[in-house]
């Protein structure tokens, strides 16, 4: 077989292998769509421009406090005698006291609050008149729940549509009733539209990082530099995910589930970097390509709205979170481009003397 023929076969083999790896990566990301969605900031809580604020508790008592958590969540802490949170039909919904936190499994609110938007109908077993059936949901004096009264889920109001760069008071006085014995208390708050920053500087920064990483790595010709790019991309997504987990009020199982796809990307890209540093460029490029797809499609893209939203759930703050997403996107895309370019090029294995 002539050298040119071997070269053509080698080129076809590399193209098939690159296509196979890219297809496998896309299939894996698609199969992990659930964890990828849960990876969004706050393990499922999307960034938003709607800001919920608690103004106070009418007839409040010492030891009782309520605060808003980004994403339409409310957190009640009660260090005194037991308090009931009343549901949308004024039925007993939550119970919080010295013995822990409990949810009434017969409450229609327990069913409604499983959904991001209000469901069109409620099954008959959820009856506001039925005797409560309490299920423990926490051991401490605090409870966090998703309350449709305290967040906005509908289309943007006309005032917001007409002037999206202005601040608007959307709901001037939402209310959530509480009860302790014969005493009724009411939590009051507002919902406002607060526009976020322009996402374009962050998008341009991601493009600049993409170009700089490819230039520094010579595309794929400097494997050690490409390994550093992979490790920095992993570090950026670790920061991004850790910030979301620190601010999350979700159960531990939900947090771990939401981090599965990211962890897979970290492991694959990290292993690819290790192989590149060991001089195993062919195999290393395969793993770098696969890890780049994970980091880009499952790590960065689900949270892209955060680049232009004002309300972000993260323990590291909005700027650090946007920066982490930008680095993950730009460097992750560079890993994909470098991996594809390297796998489709026969130059590293050309037979001697071929021109």
QUIBEL-V509409 format. One record per residue. N is the residue number from 0. PHI is phi in whole degrees, -180 to 180 (NA if undefined). PSI is psi in degrees with one decimal (none if undefined). OMEGA is omega in whole degrees, -180 to 180 (NA if undefined). Layout:
n-><N N>
phi-><PHI PHI>
psi-><PSI PSI>
omega-><OMEGA OMEGA>
//
This chain:
n-><0 1 2 3 4 5 6 7 8 9 10 11 12 13 14 15 16 17 18 19 20 21 22 23 24 25 26 27 28 29 30 31 32 33 34 35 36 37 38 39 40 41 42 43 44 45 46 47 48 49 50 51 52 53 54 55 56 57 58 59 60 61 62 63 64 65 66 67 68 69 70 71 72 73 74 75 76 77 78 79 80 81 82 83 84 85 86 87 88 89 90 91 92 93 94 95 96 97 98 99 100 101 102 103 104 105 106 107 108 109 110 111 112 113 114 115 116 117 118 119 120 121 122 123 124 125 126 127 128 129 130 131 132 133 134 135 136 137 138 139 140 141 142 143 144 145 146 147 148 149 150 151 152 153 154 155 156 157 158 159 160 161 162 163 164 165 166 167 168 169 170 171 172 173 174 175 176 177 178 179 180 181 182 183 184 185 186 187 188 189 190 191 192 193 194 195 196 197 198 199 200 201 202 203 204 205 206 207 208 209 210 211 212 213 214 215 216 217 218 219 220 221 222 223 224 225 226 227 228 229 230 231 232 233 234 235 236 237 238 239 240 241 242 243 244 245 246 247 248 249 250 251 252 253 254 255 256 257 258 259 260 261 262 263 264 265 266 267 268 269 270 271 272 273 274 275 276 277 278 279 280 281 282 283 284 285 286 287 288 289 290 291 292 293 294 295 296 297 298 299 300 301 302 303 304 305 306 307 308 309 310 311 312 313 314 315 316 317 318 319 320 321 322 323 324 325 326 327 328 329 330 331 332 333 334 335 336 337 338 339 340 341 342 343 344 345 346 347 348 349 350 351 352 353 354>
phi-><NA -70 -62 -65 -67 -62 -65 -65 -64 -64 -64 -62 -62 -67 -63 -62 -67 -63 -65 -63 -66 -62 -64 -63 -62 -64 -64 -66 -65 -64 -67 -102 -60 -62 -61 -65 -67 -69 -69 -55 -43 80 50 115 -89 -82 -65 -151 -102 -93 -108 -100 -130 -96 -92 156 -125 -69 63 -66 -127 -59 88 -113 -145 -136 -133 -89 -112 -50 103 80 -98 -119 -123 -107 -119 -130 -104 -120 -59 -56 -126 -102 -96 -89 -82 -66 -107 63 -87 -60 -113 -126 -132 -133 -169 -61 -87 118 -115 -136 -119 -79 -72 -96 -72 -59 -66 -62 -76 -61 -78 -77 -114 -67 -117 -63 -69 -69 -146 -124 -56 -66 -71 -93 -120 -65 -93 -74 -62 -60 -120 -88 -122 -67 -123 -172 -99 -94 -87 -123 -144 -122 -146 -90 -119 -66 -74 -115 -149 -104 -125 -82 -65 -60 -62 -55 -63 -69 -62 -74 -141 -69 -91 -105 -84 -132 -86 -88 -124 -75 -162 -81 -139 -129 -80 -125 -144 -130 62 -93 -94 -106 -124 -134 -84 -114 -165 -128 -124 -126 -91 -121 -63 -91 -74 -69 -80 -65 -58 -69 -63 -65 -64 -64 -63 -63 -64 -58 -66 -65 -64 -66 -66 -64 -86 61 78 -135 -78 -116 -61 -69 -67 -62 -63 -64 -58 -62 -68 -67 -62 -63 -59 -62 -72 -63 -61 -58 -69 -63 -62 -64 -68 -64 -92 -75 -109 -73 -60 -57 -62 -66 -63 -66 -62 -68 -100 -60 -65 -62 -61 -63 -62 -61 -65 -69 -65 -63 -68 -62 -62 -60 -66 -63 -68 -85 86 -96 -66 -59 -68 -61 -64 -59 -70 -63 -61 -63 -64 -63 -64 -60 -64 -76 -79 -105 -92 -99 -59 -61 -108 -57 -56 -63 -65 -124 -112 -89 -105 -124 -93 -159 -76 -106 91 -69 -65 -62 -67 -63 -64 -64 -63 -63 -63 -62 -67 -65 -74 -63 -65 -64 -63 -63 -63 -65 -63 -64 -64 -68 -75 -92 -96 -90 -63 -69 -125 -62 -66 -62 89 -80 -118>
psi-><131.1 161.1 -39.1 -38.0 -42.0 -36.8 -42.3 -40.8 -40.0 -40.6 -45.1 -39.7 -42.7 -39.5 -43.9 -41.0 -40.8 -43.0 -39.7 -44.6 -44.6 -41.8 -40.5 -42.4 -45.2 -39.8 -41.4 -40.8 -40.4 -40.0 -25.0 29.6 -35.6 -54.9 -34.3 -39.3 -39.7 -18.5 -19.5 150.8 133.1 20.6 60.0 -17.0 116.5 151.4 151.0 164.9 2.5 122.1 121.8 132.1 140.6 123.6 -21.8 -178.3 115.3 134.0 28.5 163.0 158.0 142.3 -2.9 127.4 153.6 134.8 155.2 137.3 132.2 138.7 14.1 21.1 148.2 142.3 118.4 131.5 126.7 111.9 15.4 -157.8 161.4 141.5 141.3 136.3 124.2 141.2 -168.3 -24.5 21.9 22.8 155.8 121.3 -52.9 151.5 124.2 129.1 -162.3 -25.3 -2.4 -165.0 140.2 150.4 136.4 111.7 -11.4 -4.7 130.6 -29.0 -32.1 -35.7 -46.2 -38.2 1.6 -14.2 147.9 -37.5 156.8 125.5 152.1 -25.1 160.5 128.7 150.3 -22.1 -14.3 97.8 120.2 -18.9 -8.7 153.5 134.2 143.6 103.3 133.9 129.1 131.1 0.5 151.5 -15.5 -174.3 12.2 153.3 140.5 133.6 158.6 115.7 119.1 -18.2 -18.2 13.8 161.2 126.3 -7.9 -174.6 157.7 136.4 156.8 -38.1 -37.8 -42.0 -37.8 -33.7 74.1 -16.7 3.4 158.8 135.3 138.6 108.9 -47.8 108.3 -18.9 80.6 155.3 139.3 115.6 145.1 160.4 134.5 106.7 -123.0 1.5 126.8 131.8 157.0 125.2 128.8 147.8 179.5 159.6 126.5 150.9 119.2 109.1 145.8 -178.4 167.5 133.6 -11.0 -40.5 -38.0 -39.6 -42.9 -36.5 -38.3 -41.3 -42.1 -41.6 -40.7 -50.5 -42.3 -40.6 -43.9 -39.5 -43.7 -37.3 -0.8 37.0 -86.5 1.2 -13.9 83.0 -32.5 -38.3 -40.9 -35.1 -41.4 -40.9 -44.4 -42.7 -37.9 -38.6 -42.3 -45.3 -41.3 -43.3 -30.0 -44.9 -45.2 -49.3 -41.0 -38.9 -41.3 -42.3 -36.8 -33.6 -8.8 144.0 10.3 158.1 156.0 -39.7 -39.5 -41.0 -43.6 -40.5 -42.8 -16.6 -1.3 -48.4 -41.9 -44.8 -37.4 -42.7 -41.4 -46.4 -45.3 -47.2 -39.0 -40.5 -37.6 -41.6 -40.8 -43.8 -40.0 -41.1 -25.9 1.2 8.8 74.3 -43.4 -54.8 -37.6 -39.8 -35.3 -48.8 -36.6 -41.7 -48.2 -45.0 -37.2 -38.1 -44.3 -49.7 -38.6 -54.0 -33.6 -24.3 -45.7 -48.0 -40.3 -23.9 12.6 -35.4 -25.3 -22.0 -24.5 17.6 152.3 -28.1 106.5 133.0 102.3 141.2 -9.2 2.5 162.6 -44.8 -46.3 -37.2 -44.9 -39.1 -41.8 -42.1 -42.1 -45.8 -43.0 -42.5 -52.1 -47.7 -35.6 -42.7 -35.6 -37.3 -41.3 -47.4 -43.9 -41.3 -45.3 -43.1 -42.0 -38.3 -25.0 -5.3 130.8 1.2 -34.9 -17.5 21.3 139.6 144.6 140.0 -3.5 132.4 none>
omega-><-178 180 -180 179 177 179 178 178 179 180 179 179 -180 179 178 -179 178 179 179 -179 180 178 178 180 180 179 180 178 178 179 -180 -178 178 176 180 177 179 178 -179 -169 -179 -178 177 179 -177 174 -174 171 179 -174 177 179 175 -179 179 179 175 -179 -179 -178 178 179 -179 179 177 176 178 175 -178 -179 179 178 173 177 179 175 -178 180 178 178 -172 179 175 167 -178 -176 -176 177 179 176 174 -176 179 178 -176 -180 -177 -178 -179 -179 -176 176 178 -176 177 -177 174 179 178 177 -177 -175 172 -173 179 175 -177 180 -178 180 -178 179 -173 -179 175 -170 -179 -179 -177 175 -177 171 -171 175 -180 177 179 -179 -177 -178 -177 175 178 -179 179 -175 -179 178 -171 175 -176 -180 -178 175 -180 178 -180 -179 179 179 -178 -177 -175 -180 179 175 -179 171 -172 177 -173 -177 173 -175 174 -178 176 178 172 -175 178 -176 177 178 -178 173 -180 175 179 169 -179 171 179 -177 179 179 174 179 -172 176 179 179 178 177 178 178 179 178 178 -178 -178 180 179 179 -179 -179 -177 -173 177 -170 176 -173 -180 176 178 177 178 177 180 -178 178 177 177 180 180 -179 175 178 179 -178 180 178 178 -179 180 -178 -175 173 -179 175 -178 -179 178 179 -180 179 -180 -178 -175 -176 178 -180 177 178 179 -176 -176 180 178 179 176 177 178 180 179 179 177 179 180 -170 -176 -179 180 179 177 -178 178 178 -180 179 178 177 178 -176 -177 -173 -177 -178 -173 -172 180 -177 179 178 -179 -179 -178 -180 -177 -175 -176 178 180 178 -178 179 -174 -176 179 180 179 179 180 178 -179 178 -180 -179 -177 -178 177 177 177 177 179 -178 180 180 179 -180 -179 -176 -180 -180 179 -169 -176 -178 -180 174 -179 175 -180 179 NA>
//
